[in-house]
């Protein structure tokens, strides 16, 4: 019992430190880019990687892929972009409806990095209608697809450029439903919207040698291998998924997201 209380207390302390006391880690990001370049890795956006994978052009290469899921704090994108520009590399950025920042998105596009949509319509409609089972949500796929298409088209119109890729967001509702947001996506939707790829397509993810995701304090990365260790071990294709909240503390965004999660959890029953 005492150990359980201690573990819970440590978890709360780590969460508070992650949400409110993580210093800007942009120097860590720059070290990753520099180390990759020093070890002869190509730093590519997912769009280039997708095309190379489809055309069997991956053999004998060392590639670092960085996907930025902008779940919060879109202003931090400018920090990452500045490092990208310094080293002449391009990466991939995906924005949620709640983090759409069109001037920032245009800057991503202007620097020729990928700028895509981090969509979550399945979870949104599930929470809106209090759907709790996979079977029930599957019956709403036509409605979910229509909402996705409308949102996608509006974003493109505001951006002023073509969005070529999308990335499924993960929400607590997806865990309850045991259904990821991408389940409703079809080839017909992709073709209708002019989307080249979804980041979880098998032809993309099966070509990763290692997939690393960031996380909160104290580990900073999930699993046993950090990005620098993966580079040192010379994995041929390294994919890393990163989020602004794990690279600097934004009190506004973390309070907003935590508050929204509590309210949504109370309503979604």
LINTA-V587340 format. One record per backbone hydrogen bond with DSSP energy under -0.5 kcal/mol. NH is the residue of the N-H (numbers start at 1). CO is the residue of the C=O. If there is no record, write none. Layout:
BEGIN
nh/co
NH/CO
NH/CO
END
This chain:
BEGIN
nh/co
5/1
6/2
7/3
8/4
9/5
10/6
11/7
12/8
13/9
14/10
15/11
16/12
17/13
18/14
19/15
20/16
21/17
23/21
25/247
28/25
29/25
30/26
31/27
32/28
33/29
34/30
35/31
36/32
37/33
38/34
39/35
40/37
41/36
42/62
44/42
44/64
49/45
50/46
51/47
52/48
53/49
54/50
55/51
56/53
57/52
61/58
63/61
63/236
64/42
65/238
66/44
67/65
67/240
68/66
68/92
69/67
69/242
70/68
70/94
71/69
76/73
77/74
78/75
79/76
80/76
81/77
82/78
83/79
84/80
85/81
86/82
87/83
88/84
89/84
90/43
92/66
93/114
94/68
95/116
96/70
99/96
100/97
105/101
106/102
107/103
108/104
109/105
110/106
111/107
112/109
113/108
114/91
116/93
117/165
118/95
119/117
119/167
124/120
125/121
126/122
127/123
128/124
129/125
130/126
131/126
137/133
138/134
139/135
140/137
141/138
144/140
145/141
146/142
147/143
148/144
149/145
150/146
151/147
152/148
153/149
154/150
155/151
156/152
157/153
158/154
159/155
160/156
161/156
164/162
166/197
167/117
169/119
174/171
175/171
176/172
177/173
178/174
179/174
181/169
183/180
184/181
185/182
190/186
191/187
192/188
193/189
194/190
194/191
195/190
196/164
197/164
199/166
201/198
204/201
205/201
206/202
207/204
208/205
209/237
210/237
212/239
214/241
215/220
219/216
220/216
221/219
222/213
230/226
231/227
232/228
233/229
234/231
235/230
238/63
238/236
239/210
239/237
240/65
241/212
242/67
242/240
246/243
247/244
248/244
249/22
250/248
251/249
254/250
255/251
256/252
257/253
258/254
259/255
260/256
261/257
262/258
263/259
264/260
265/261
266/262
267/263
268/264
269/267
END
